[in-house]
Amino acid sequence: MEASGIKKIKAVEEENRRLRQIFAVLSVEDRALKDIIEKSFETSQGKQRLSAGNALPLPTSEALNQGCSVYA
């Protein structure tokens, strides 16, 4: 194999190593963000359950339609 071919292979291998390292870092960051979102979602659901007794009922589509006709 020629020297120029060996240099190209080494350059490609170095780029591959660098890209694998970047991928590893991004994968860890992705997992951490997903964990944060999941914990945040679980916490917000727990808060909703605690306040469910004090929550006002959500309007039904019928009530919303009546409200819309008032402003039409």
Backbone as a ProteinNet text record, in pm:
[ID]
protein_1_A
[PRIMARY]
MEASGIKKIKAVEEENRRLRQIFAVLSVEDRALKDIIEKSFETSQGKQRLSAGNALPLPTSEALNQGCSVYA
[TERTIARY]
85.4	0	89.8	46.6	124.2	113.4	208.3	210.9	88.6	45.5	-71.5	-198	-208.7	-323.6	-325.1	-207.6	-197.4	-234.8	-191.9	-226.1	-376.4	-439.4	-584.7	-657.9	-612.5	-676.2	-662.2	-543.6	-522.5	-609.2	-624	-708.5	-854.5	-900	-1038.1	-1058	-960.3	-969.7	-974.3	-896.5	-896.3	-1031.1	-1085.4	-1217.4	-1323.9	-1314.4	-1408.6	-1401.1	-1279.7	-1261.9	-1324.5	-1301.4	-1355.9	-1508.8	-1565.3	-1711.3	-1773.7	-1707.2	-1757.3	-1758.1	-1655.8	-1648.1	-1761.2	-1785.1	-1894.5	-2028.1	-2046	-2169.8	-2189.6	-2082.9	-2092.4	-2135.1	-2076.3	-2111.2	-2257.1	-2299.3	-2437.8	-2537	-2500.1	-2587.7	-2607.9	-2500.7	-2510.8	-2597.3	-2577	-2657.9	-2804.9	-2832.3	-2969.1	-3036.6	-2966.9	-3022.9	-3049.3	-2956.3	-2973.7	-3095.2	-3111.7	-3227.2	-3357.9	-3358.6	-3479.1	-3512.8	-3411.7	-3435.1	-3492.7	-3439.9	-3489.8	-3635.1	-3667.3	-3804.9	-3897.9	-3854.9	-3937.2	-3962.7	-3860.1	-3877.2	-3964.9	-3948.5	-4030.3	-4176.8	-4201	-4337.3	-4399.4	-4322.7	-4373.3	-4405.6	-4321.5	-4344	-4469.5	-4488.4	-4606.6	-4733.3	-4726.8	-4844.1	-4877.7	-4776.4	-4798.6	-4863.9	-4820.4	-4879.6	-5024.7	-5053.7	-5191.3	-5279.4	-5226.6	-5305.1	-5334.7	-5236.2	-5255.9	-5360.9	-5363.7	-5458	-5588	-5604.5	-5723.5	-5851.1	-5846.8	-5965.5	-6009.2	-5918.6	-5948.8	-5969.4	-5951.8	-5957	-6100.5	-6116.6	-6247.2	-6271.6	-6396.6	-6423.4	-6390.9	-6343.4	-6313.7	-6443	-6450.7	-6573.1	-6594.6	-6719	-6752	-6761.4	-6762.4	-6773.1	-6906.4	-7009.4	-7140.4	-7133	-7067.3	-7053.1	-6968.2	-6865.6	-6782.1	-6860.7	-6945.7	-7026.9	-7124.9	-7182.9	-7274.6	-7200.7	-7079.6	-6999.6	-6963.7	-6936.2	-6900.6	-7019.9	-7140.2	-7257.5	-7291	-7251.8	-7276.8	-7196	-7074.5	-6987.3	-7001.5	-7081.5	-7094.4	-7183.8
-118.1	0	124.1	224.7	348	431.1	519.4	605	696.1	746.8	836	760.4	634.2	551.9	525.8	500.9	476.9	603.5	719.4	846.3	870.8	838.8	857.5	765.8	640.5	545.3	593.2	640	689.7	811.9	899	1017.2	976.7	879.3	831.5	763.8	685.7	620.5	722.9	828.7	934.7	1006.2	1035.3	1099.1	1006.6	878.8	781	778.1	780.1	780.9	905.9	1020	1147	1147.2	1096.8	1092.3	996	884.9	791	855.7	933.8	1002.5	1105.2	1180.5	1278.1	1206.9	1094.9	1018.8	970.7	923.9	875.5	987.6	1105.1	1219.2	1258.9	1265.9	1304	1200.3	1074.2	968.6	982.5	1013.6	1032.4	1154.2	1263.2	1383.3	1356.3	1283	1248.4	1168.9	1069.8	986	1070.5	1160.6	1246.1	1337	1395.8	1482.8	1404.6	1283.7	1201	1166.8	1138.2	1109.3	1230.7	1348.8	1471.6	1495.3	1478.6	1498.5	1398	1273.4	1168.9	1199.3	1239.2	1271.4	1394.1	1492.5	1612.5	1578.4	1491.1	1450	1374.3	1283.4	1207.2	1300.8	1400.3	1495.7	1577.7	1623	1703.3	1620.1	1492.5	1406.6	1387.6	1372.4	1357.6	1480.9	1598.8	1723.4	1733.3	1688.5	1692.8	1599.5	1483.6	1389.4	1448.4	1517.7	1575.6	1685.8	1763.5	1874.2	1835.6	1710	1667.8	1693.1	1682.2	1706.1	1850.8	1941.2	2084.2	2137.4	2052.3	2097.8	2124.4	2225.2	2253.8	2157.6	2120.9	2030.7	2099.3	2022.7	2077	2099.1	2204.4	2229.6	2121.9	2085.8	1987	2056.8	1978.4	2037.9	2110.9	2061.4	2126.8	2266.7	2276.6	2406.2	2500.3	2446.6	2529.9	2580.8	2496.7	2538.3	2647.8	2636.9	2740.3	2871.8	2863.6	2984.1	3048.7	2968.7	3022.1	3090.4	3036.8	3095.8	3231.2	3254	3382.2	3491.7	3458.8	3558.1	3564.5	3479.4	3476.5	3586.7
0	0	0	-67.3	-78.2	49.5	67.3	185.8	191.4	75.6	74.4	115.2	74.5	113.1	262.1	319.1	463.6	540.6	492.3	557.8	554.9	441.8	430.5	527.5	536.4	627.8	771.9	808.3	944.7	972.7	874.1	891.3	910.6	833	845.6	981.1	1024.6	1155.4	1268	1256.7	1358.1	1360.3	1243.3	1237.1	1295.4	1266	1319.8	1472.8	1527.8	1672.8	1733.9	1669.5	1718.2	1713.2	1604.8	1591.8	1692.1	1718.3	1819.7	1957.9	1986.5	2114.8	2126.7	2021.3	2020.8	2040.5	1970.9	1983.8	2127	2190.2	2328.1	2422.2	2406.2	2491.2	2469.4	2344.4	2315	2365.8	2361.1	2411.8	2562	2633.8	2778.7	2809.7	2736.4	2757.3	2727.6	2621	2583.3	2694.3	2748.1	2854.7	2979.1	3011.2	3128.9	3112.7	2994.8	2970.8	2977	2923	2929.9	3074.1	3155.7	3297.2	3368.6	3338.3	3400.5	3362.2	3235.4	3189.1	3254.9	3262.4	3323.4	3470.3	3543.9	3685.7	3702.7	3615.8	3621.3	3595.6	3499.6	3467.1	3583.6	3644.8	3759.2	3875	3898.6	4006.6	3980.2	3856.3	3825.7	3836.4	3801.5	3816.2	3963.2	4047	4190.6	4248.8	4205.4	4252.8	4208.2	4087	4037.8	4119.6	4154.8	4235.4	4372.6	4431	4562.6	4559.6	4454.2	4446.7	4376.3	4341.1	4266	4344.5	4475.6	4556.4	4551.8	4527.5	4524.8	4384	4285.3	4146.3	4102.9	4020.8	3962.7	3847.4	3823.2	3710.7	3578.6	3484.7	3353	3276.8	3197.5	3121.1	3015.5	2995.7	2893.6	2758.9	2653.1	2520	2504.9	2571.4	2565.7	2627.7	2742.4	2808.7	2724.2	2661.4	2575.7	2455.8	2397.7	2283.6	2323.7	2442.5	2489.4	2508.7	2562.3	2581.8	2450	2350	2218.3	2153.5	2173.7	2110	2171.5	2294.9	2359.3	2290.4	2249.2	2187.5	2036	1978.2	1832.1	1782
[MASK]
++++++++++++++++++++++++++++++++++++++++++++++++++++++++++++++++++++++++

